[in-house]
Amino acid sequence: ILLLTACCSIPVTSAAQGTDLGGGVITRTPVSDQSRIAYDLRQMFESLPDDGNRAKNVYMAGFYSALYDSFGNALPNKRSIRSFSTEAGNGKFSSEPTFLFHMAG
């Protein structure tokens, strides 16, 4: 829970060269839309234990992290925490070193 609380309090602001994630971390590319998934975590944490349905909806459908098509247009769906596990099986992350490490050790 401490990690969840810490990650969700990170201010996310886009910079011309990247994204300032706070704590001295500035990315080389703009990732503010992807990093907003932390706000979904915060929303889920704050919803529990009083509103488990709200937490489940945020997990399933996402709320803060926008997705875009190949032309840069915002899509109606949001990036969801659930999608990280459901898309892992179709090879989306098969070339990601972090994913491979967790899968193969």
Buried (B, 14 or more C-beta within 10 A) or exposed (E): EEEEEEBBEBEBEBEEEBBBBEEEEEBEEBBBBBBBBBBBBBBBBEBEEEEEEBBBBBBEBBBBBBBEEEEEEEEEEBBBBBBEEEEBEEEEBEEEEEBEEEEEE
